[in-house]
Amino acid sequence: MPRVVGVNIPGNKRVPYALQYIYGIGRRLSWEIVEKAGIDPNIRADDLKDADLVKIRNVLEGEYRIEGELRREVSMNIKRLMDFGTYRGSRHRKSLPVRGQRTKTNSRTRKGKRKTVAGKKKAPTSK
């Protein structure tokens, strides 16, 4: 398994698809990186030479925000929204959907496992 910018990429996959295992790199960007580095896209990641890995690292470090830097930027953006007290920030703080989805029935991913609330019991009637 080759290691690129601190991430083990799967060696049995072709290079453009293996690069997608790095946070912040999707399909379009991975093909762009392979093209800029001048690497054959049909090569498997295990078959990459050290020189090819250095080329990929240079392209990644020079032009793109990935992994830790990107995660930090995203978390700072969310923190900024919460500090300003925006509606979106308050939704992040409450762990509710941010983009206007319904919450009565769906949104289990954000809200977590259901927490059952017991119904009220009837008061005993005296005779």
N, C-alpha and C positions, 0 to 999 in steps of 0.2 A: 504494500500500500504506500504509494508516494505521499509525501507530506508537503503541502503548499500552504504558506502563511498560517502555520499552526493547526491545520486541519488535515486529517487523513482522508484522502479521496480514494474511492474504490478502484482497485487496479484492474478489475475485469471489465470495466466499461470504457467506451471510447472517450477521448479527452473532453470534448464539449459537454458531454453528459456527466462526466466525473466532476468537472468544475462546478456544476450546479449544487454540489454538496457544501459549498462555501456560502455562508450567510451573506446575502446581498447580491449574489450572482444568479441570474435566471437564464432562461434559454437563449434569448437574444444576446445578452451580454457575454455569455460563455463562447458563442460563436465569434463574436467580435474580438474577444481576447485571443482566441486561437488564430484568427486571421492576422491580428497585429503582431503576434509572436512569431508568425511564419511557421506554424507547426501543422503537419498533416492531420486533419480531423479524424481520419480513419484509424489512427494508431490507438492502441489501448493504453491506459494510464500506466500500467506496469512496464510497458515497453519504452516509456519516455527516458531519454538520456538525461544526465545531470545538466547538460548545457540547455536542454529544452525546459527543464524545470526552472533554471535561472532566468530564461527568457520570460516565462510565465510570471515569475515573481516580480521581475522588473516592470512588466506591463501593469500588474495589479497594484504594486506599491506606488507607481508613478501617477496613475490616473483615477483610480477608483477608491471609494470608501467602502470597506468591507469589514466583516467580523466585528471586533471589539469597538472600533471607531464608529461604525454605523449603529451598533446597538446602543452605544453611549449617546449618540446624537438623537436617536428615536426616544430614548428614555428622558433626555433633557427636554425634548419638545413636549412630551406628555406632562412632565413636571412643570414646565412653563405655563401650560394651559391650566393646570390645577392651581398654581400660584396666582394667576390672574383672576381666578374664580369664574371662568367661563362655563357655559353649559356643558360643553364637551369635557372640560376638566372635572366637573362635578360627576359626570357619568363615569369617567375613569376611576375617580375616587371611590364611588359606590359599587364598582365592578358590575356595571350594567352596560348594555349595548350602547355604543356611542353614536351610531349613524341612523337613528330613527326607526330601528326595528321594533316590532311589538314585543311586549314582555309578559303579557298575560299567560300565553301558552308556551311560547318558544323561549329562546335564549338560555338554554340549559348550560351551554358551554361557558358563558360568562358568569351565570349565577351559581353554578355548582350543583351538587346533588340536592334533590328536593328535601326541604326541612318540613316535616309534617307538623301542623299545628292542630291540637285537639279542639273539637267543638265545645261549646258551652253546655254544661249539664243543666237540666231543669231543676229548679228549686223544689224541694218536697212541699206538697200541699198539706196543710193541717186541717183536721176535721173537727 
